[in-house]
């Protein structure tokens, strides 16, 4: 099992639950894509875990972007 795949999932979860939204998501993406390359190169296990981390990383970033957009709309539409 590739350790970066595990790091990717844990970071992605942290990004989604907003304990460290941007940092967790970025770490999840970097670790996930790096784990995929290592898994393919060395025929390791953990591809599904790396993929889950990547998905969680993107979901976390999308949640942050939506939250910032909603906050901006609320601030700009206040009388």
N, C-alpha and C positions, 0 to 999 in steps of 0.2 A: 504494500500500500504506500503510495507516494505521500510523504508528509506535507508537501505543499497543497495537495488536494484537501487535506484536513484543515489546514490554515485558511484556505479559501472559503470553505463552508462556515467555519467559525467567524471569520471576519465578515462574511456576507450576512450572517444572522445578526451580528452586532450592528451592521449598517442598516438592516431592515427595522430592527426594534429601536433604532434611533439613540443608542448609547454613544455611538460615534458615527453618525450617518455618512459623511463624506469620506472620512478616513477609512472606516470599515469597508465601504463599498469599493474604494480604489484598491485597497490591499487585496480584497477578494478577487477583483478582476486581474490584477497583476499575478497573484499567486495561482489563480485558476488557469490562466493562459500559459504560465510557465510550467505548471504541473502537467498540462496536456502535452506540451512539447517533450518533457522528460518521459512521460508515460509512453508516448509513441516511439521515442528513440530507444528506450531501454526495455520495452515490453513489460512495463510494470502494471500493477492493478491500481484502480482508483479513478479511472476515467469518468465514471458516473458522478463520483464525489466532486471532481474538478468541475464538471459541467454544472452541477448544482450550485457550487460556489460562484461560478460565472453568472448564472441566472440571478442568484440573490444579489450579487454586486450590481447588476444592471437595474434590478427592481429597486434597490436602495437609492441609486442615483436618480431614477425617475421619480421616486417619492420626494426626494429633496427638491428637485426642479419644480414639481407640482406645488409643494409647500411654499417655496419662494414665490412662485407666480401668484398663488392665492393671497399670500401676505402682501404682495405688491399691489394687487387689485384692491384689497381692503384698505390699504393705506392711501392709495390714490383716489378712491371714491368717497372718502370721508369728507363731510361738509366742512 
